[in-house]
Amino acid sequence: MVKIDFSNRLKNLPPYLFAEIDRLKGELKRKGVEFIDLSIGDPDILAPKKVIDILYSSAKKKENQKYSLDQGKLTFRLAVKDWFKHRFKVNLDESKEILPLIGSKEGLVHLPLSLVNRGDYVIVPSPGYPGYRGGAILSEANIYELPLWEENSFLPDLGKIPKSIRNKAKLIYLNYPNNPTTALANKDFLERVIKFCSHYGIILAYDNAYCEIYFEDKPLSILEIEGAKDIAIEFHSLSKTFCMTGFRIGWACGNSNLIAGLLKVKTNIDSGIFCAIQDCAAYALEKERDYIDNLRKIIKERRDIFVNGLKRGGAENIYALSTFYVWVRIPKDFSSSMEFVKYLIKRGVIATAGVGFGNYGEGFVRFALTVNKDKLKKALTIMGTNRN
Ligand SMILES: Cc1ncc(COP(=O)(O)O)c(C=O)c1O
């Protein structure tokens, strides 16, 4: 047998966070152990019914069964343009400033291929969505892990990034509403980010996948900030907003050169998004605005139940400001987030260890509110009563 010598790029990739959790879940299933899965941000709620109807009728048309254009259907881009204008009061040019994606992860991970040369620095938030790190490694970048400290409301202190890194950094990822910390970013902070990036010539990839999952303050788009279109590209997803994770559709928008670069990478890698998916996604953006209000209500109710339960059980430092996650400090009698997660798994609750989101996630655990109220209450009972 020929020994396969994988590339350094591949060797440098850590095992994907959720792949490891999937493996553990598979083991539990094989053993017939029941568990409550609060690990992955994959909502249990059905996508809008009419979206499925459109998908079905659109899939039957021959023109939709062919390769789609790389830049995506004009109808979908126009739906994005209209939604964006309505939601953020920002004008986007549908021919140059919007690029449909096979889910926002695809664009986030491919972006560095268009920008980064071997050895350039990419700044990734820690804790942060693992896709940023993966994309940077696949582009053979050096990674600077940007700490999001609890004391600073999980916003980075850009002034503390060493000068040597600032001067060599090509790209920075930021994500608010934030996974996993649930933090939000206000206008003042975003203005400082744009100033910083413009000053150092660092491209900003702003991940806004959770912009619709909020409870009080309405999240902003980075493109609402003056000067952002000169330096920023923003990522959106239908996965969370319309519970369409498996459909694989999102988009990038912002600086037209950045969009063109990402498009060039994509035309060499994929052949577009199934047209019927684009049609039903356009419908969701145009017509399912009430669905989002209802989704927020459901998640808020779950959040309140879960957070109150955790408090009653004595948990401290609980964060649940946005997204459908709860980020909470692990109990004092555990020495690491992994140790606590393993303890929970043995009792039938699966959560995600904070360290899986980067070194600065250690000491925390993330619960996803992606199961119904009854299951959440059951998970609370297990966690509250089954200690020791
Ligand atoms: C912060 C963040 N960004 C992006 C994504 C990717 O979403 P999708 O590729 O489904 O659009 C996720 C998925 O969990 C996420 O948490």
The ligand as a MOL file (V3000), in Angstrom:
LIG
                    3D

  0  0  0     0  0            999 V3000
M  V30 BEGIN CTAB
M  V30 COUNTS 16 16 0 0 0
M  V30 BEGIN ATOM
M  V30 1 C -20.5700 32.4440 13.8310 0
M  V30 2 C -20.9570 31.5580 12.7070 0
M  V30 3 N -20.6740 31.9400 11.4690 0
M  V30 4 C -20.9720 31.1780 10.4160 0
M  V30 5 C -21.5860 29.9540 10.5790 0
M  V30 6 C -21.8560 29.1140 9.3660 0
M  V30 7 O -23.1970 29.1180 9.0080 0
M  V30 8 P -23.6960 28.5840 7.6000 0
M  V30 9 O -22.5210 28.0660 6.8440 0
M  V30 10 O -24.6740 27.5130 7.9000 0
M  V30 11 O -24.2930 29.7670 6.8990 0
M  V30 12 C -21.8980 29.5070 11.8500 0
M  V30 13 C -22.5310 28.1910 12.0390 0
M  V30 14 O -22.7480 27.7200 13.1150 0
M  V30 15 C -21.5720 30.3280 12.9470 0
M  V30 16 O -21.8370 29.9580 14.1960 0
M  V30 END ATOM
M  V30 BEGIN BOND
M  V30 1 1 1 2
M  V30 2 1 2 3
M  V30 3 2 2 15
M  V30 4 2 3 4
M  V30 5 1 4 5
M  V30 6 1 5 6
M  V30 7 2 5 12
M  V30 8 1 6 7
M  V30 9 1 7 8
M  V30 10 2 8 9
M  V30 11 1 8 10
M  V30 12 1 8 11
M  V30 13 1 12 13
M  V30 14 1 12 15
M  V30 15 2 13 14
M  V30 16 1 15 16
M  V30 END BOND
M  V30 END CTAB
M  END
